[in-house]
Amino acid sequence: MNIENIKDAIEDDAGEMLPDLEKSLKESVAGQQGKFYTPEQILIRDARKQLNLSQQAFSELIHTPVATLRDWEQGRYSPPGVMLKLAEIALHHPEIFKDVA
C-alpha cells in the first residue's frame, strides 16, 4: 500500500492540501486510532491562530469563557453559527480585528 499515492488521491478529490493526512493514514495502517477534527473545530482554532492569540486572549476578545472556547476547539460542543461566521471573518480578514484586539 502506497500511502503517498493514497494521500495524493484524497487531496486531489478534496481539491486542497490536507495537513496531517499522511500522518493519519500511517496511523491507520499501523492500527492506531487517529484523531478526528470537525470543520468547526479547525475553523475556530485557525481563526484564533490567524489573529495570533492565545485561547485566553481570544476568549476575552469574543466575550466567551475560555472553557467554552476550549470545548469548541476540542470538539465537545459545536460553536453557534454566529461564532462560525465571526471565525470566517477573522480567518480571511484578520485586519478587521486589529483595532478590537
N, C-alpha and C positions, 0 to 999 in steps of 0.2 A: 504494500500500500504506500503510495507516494503522497505524503502529507502536503508537500508543496503544490502538487497538481490539484489536490482537493481544495486547498486554500484558494488557489487562483480561480478555480471554477466557481466557488461560492462568492468570491469578491466580484467576479465578472457578472454573476447573476444579480448581485446586490447593486452593482453599478458604483461601488465605492470601496475604498480600503477599509478593512475591519480590524482595528487594533486588537492584538492578543488572540486573533483567530487561530494562528498556527500553534500557539501555546495551548489553547483549549483543545485543538484536535489531537495534539500529542498526549495531553492528559487523558482524553477519551480512549485513545488506543491503549494507553497504559492501565486502563481500568480505574483511573482516578476520577472522582466526581469534580467536574469543573464548576466554576461559579457562573451564575446566571444573572444578567443585569437587564432590567427593563429599559425601554427607551426613555421613560420618565426619569429613572434614576440617573441615567447617563446625561440627560439634558440638564437636570438640576446641578449635578456635580460639575459638568463642563462650563455652565454659566458662571458658577462661583469661581472656578479656576480662571476663567477668562477675565474676571474682574480682579483676579489676584487677591482674593480674600479668604481668610480662614473661615471655618464653619461659624465660629463665634461672631466674627465681623459681618459675615453675610446675613446671619440670622438677625443681627441688630439692624442692618440696612433694610431688611424686609419686615421688621417688627414681628418676628416669629420666634418662639422659643427654640434654642439651639437643639433641644431634644427632638423637636418636631422636624427640623431640618435633617438631623441625623436619621430619623425614621424614614424620611423621603429618600435620602441618598442610599440607605441600606435596604430599601425595598419593603420595609414593614408596612408602610402606608403609601398610598398614591397621593401626590400633591393635588390640590384643587386646580381646576382649569385656568383660573386667573394666574396662578403661580407658574404654570407651564408657559403661558404666554409671556409673562414677565421674564422668565428664563430665556425664552427665544430671543426677546429683545436684547437682553444682556449679552447673549452669545454673539449675536450678529451686529449689535450696535453698542458696544461697551462704553463708547464715549458719552452716551446719554447719562451714564451713572457717575461720571467723574465729579460733577458738582454735588451730587447727593451723597456719595461715599466720602 
